[in-house]
């Protein structure tokens, strides 16, 4: 029967637990599917367009609310 990671961590000292932590990080990073350059460019463009759109909407709402406040309070 294999031991769970918690049981192994309990038996290790401080530096052993730190080493186990970093080995687990590296192990998980090997499972990551990294995007290609083309995908990364596309995703970046989509994010920039979306952020620009949201900035425009928030700015428009701010302008309208500012006009309303100046109209109400003079």
ChimeraX commands (.cxc) that place a marker at each C-alpha (Angstrom):
marker #1 position 0.00,0.00,0.00 radius 0.5
marker #1 position 1.40,3.41,-0.96 radius 0.5
marker #1 position 1.51,6.28,1.46 radius 0.5
marker #1 position -0.48,9.43,0.85 radius 0.5
marker #1 position 1.41,12.71,0.30 radius 0.5
marker #1 position 0.17,13.92,3.69 radius 0.5
marker #1 position 1.74,10.88,5.44 radius 0.5
marker #1 position 5.03,11.45,3.61 radius 0.5
marker #1 position 5.01,15.17,4.49 radius 0.5
marker #1 position 4.38,14.37,8.15 radius 0.5
marker #1 position 7.52,12.18,8.28 radius 0.5
marker #1 position 9.78,14.76,6.60 radius 0.5
marker #1 position 11.47,17.68,8.27 radius 0.5
marker #1 position 11.07,21.29,7.27 radius 0.5
marker #1 position 13.53,21.16,4.37 radius 0.5
marker #1 position 12.12,17.83,3.21 radius 0.5
marker #1 position 8.62,19.34,3.07 radius 0.5
marker #1 position 9.91,22.34,1.15 radius 0.5
marker #1 position 11.66,20.04,-1.32 radius 0.5
marker #1 position 8.50,17.93,-1.68 radius 0.5
marker #1 position 6.48,21.08,-2.32 radius 0.5
marker #1 position 8.78,22.21,-5.14 radius 0.5
marker #1 position 8.92,18.72,-6.67 radius 0.5
marker #1 position 5.11,18.70,-6.72 radius 0.5
marker #1 position 5.08,22.14,-8.38 radius 0.5
marker #1 position 7.46,20.97,-11.11 radius 0.5
marker #1 position 5.40,17.79,-11.57 radius 0.5
marker #1 position 2.20,19.82,-12.02 radius 0.5
marker #1 position 3.88,22.24,-14.44 radius 0.5
marker #1 position 4.84,19.33,-16.69 radius 0.5
marker #1 position 1.10,18.63,-17.09 radius 0.5
marker #1 position 0.32,22.15,-18.32 radius 0.5
marker #1 position -0.61,22.47,-21.99 radius 0.5
marker #1 position 1.12,25.68,-23.03 radius 0.5
marker #1 position -0.46,27.74,-25.84 radius 0.5
marker #1 position 1.27,28.16,-29.16 radius 0.5
marker #1 position 2.52,31.60,-30.20 radius 0.5
marker #1 position -0.50,32.00,-32.52 radius 0.5
marker #1 position -2.94,31.11,-29.72 radius 0.5
marker #1 position -1.16,33.44,-27.31 radius 0.5
marker #1 position -1.36,36.30,-29.81 radius 0.5
marker #1 position -5.05,35.65,-30.37 radius 0.5
marker #1 position -5.83,35.46,-26.64 radius 0.5
marker #1 position -3.87,38.64,-25.97 radius 0.5
marker #1 position -5.72,40.52,-28.71 radius 0.5
marker #1 position -9.09,39.33,-27.39 radius 0.5
marker #1 position -8.22,40.46,-23.86 radius 0.5
marker #1 position -7.03,43.88,-25.05 radius 0.5
marker #1 position -10.19,44.43,-27.12 radius 0.5
marker #1 position -12.39,43.36,-24.22 radius 0.5
marker #1 position -10.58,45.61,-21.73 radius 0.5
marker #1 position -10.79,48.55,-24.14 radius 0.5
marker #1 position -14.53,47.94,-24.56 radius 0.5
marker #1 position -15.09,47.79,-20.80 radius 0.5
marker #1 position -13.07,50.99,-20.30 radius 0.5
marker #1 position -15.24,52.73,-22.91 radius 0.5
marker #1 position -18.47,51.53,-21.25 radius 0.5
marker #1 position -17.36,52.55,-17.75 radius 0.5
marker #1 position -16.15,55.93,-19.04 radius 0.5
marker #1 position -19.48,56.53,-20.77 radius 0.5
marker #1 position -21.44,55.61,-17.63 radius 0.5
marker #1 position -19.17,57.88,-15.58 radius 0.5
marker #1 position -19.71,60.77,-18.00 radius 0.5
marker #1 position -23.49,60.31,-17.92 radius 0.5
marker #1 position -23.59,60.10,-14.12 radius 0.5
marker #1 position -21.35,63.16,-13.84 radius 0.5
marker #1 position -23.69,65.17,-16.09 radius 0.5
marker #1 position -26.70,64.01,-14.04 radius 0.5
marker #1 position -25.03,64.96,-10.75 radius 0.5
marker #1 position -24.05,68.42,-12.06 radius 0.5
marker #1 position -27.58,68.90,-13.43 radius 0.5
marker #1 position -29.21,67.92,-10.07 radius 0.5
marker #1 position -26.82,69.76,-7.75 radius 0.5
marker #1 position -25.89,72.64,-10.06 radius 0.5
marker link #1:1,2 radius 0.2
marker link #1:2,3 radius 0.2
marker link #1:3,4 radius 0.2
marker link #1:4,5 radius 0.2
marker link #1:5,6 radius 0.2
marker link #1:6,7 radius 0.2
marker link #1:7,8 radius 0.2
marker link #1:8,9 radius 0.2
marker link #1:9,10 radius 0.2
marker link #1:10,11 radius 0.2
marker link #1:11,12 radius 0.2
marker link #1:12,13 radius 0.2
marker link #1:13,14 radius 0.2
marker link #1:14,15 radius 0.2
marker link #1:15,16 radius 0.2
marker link #1:16,17 radius 0.2
marker link #1:17,18 radius 0.2
marker link #1:18,19 radius 0.2
marker link #1:19,20 radius 0.2
marker link #1:20,21 radius 0.2
marker link #1:21,22 radius 0.2
marker link #1:22,23 radius 0.2
marker link #1:23,24 radius 0.2
marker link #1:24,25 radius 0.2
marker link #1:25,26 radius 0.2
marker link #1:26,27 radius 0.2
marker link #1:27,28 radius 0.2
marker link #1:28,29 radius 0.2
marker link #1:29,30 radius 0.2
marker link #1:30,31 radius 0.2
marker link #1:31,32 radius 0.2
marker link #1:32,33 radius 0.2
marker link #1:33,34 radius 0.2
marker link #1:34,35 radius 0.2
marker link #1:35,36 radius 0.2
marker link #1:36,37 radius 0.2
marker link #1:37,38 radius 0.2
marker link #1:38,39 radius 0.2
marker link #1:39,40 radius 0.2
marker link #1:40,41 radius 0.2
marker link #1:41,42 radius 0.2
marker link #1:42,43 radius 0.2
marker link #1:43,44 radius 0.2
marker link #1:44,45 radius 0.2
marker link #1:45,46 radius 0.2
marker link #1:46,47 radius 0.2
marker link #1:47,48 radius 0.2
marker link #1:48,49 radius 0.2
marker link #1:49,50 radius 0.2
marker link #1:50,51 radius 0.2
marker link #1:51,52 radius 0.2
marker link #1:52,53 radius 0.2
marker link #1:53,54 radius 0.2
marker link #1:54,55 radius 0.2
marker link #1:55,56 radius 0.2
marker link #1:56,57 radius 0.2
marker link #1:57,58 radius 0.2
marker link #1:58,59 radius 0.2
marker link #1:59,60 radius 0.2
marker link #1:60,61 radius 0.2
marker link #1:61,62 radius 0.2
marker link #1:62,63 radius 0.2
marker link #1:63,64 radius 0.2
marker link #1:64,65 radius 0.2
marker link #1:65,66 radius 0.2
marker link #1:66,67 radius 0.2
marker link #1:67,68 radius 0.2
marker link #1:68,69 radius 0.2
marker link #1:69,70 radius 0.2
marker link #1:70,71 radius 0.2
marker link #1:71,72 radius 0.2
marker link #1:72,73 radius 0.2
marker link #1:73,74 radius 0.2
view
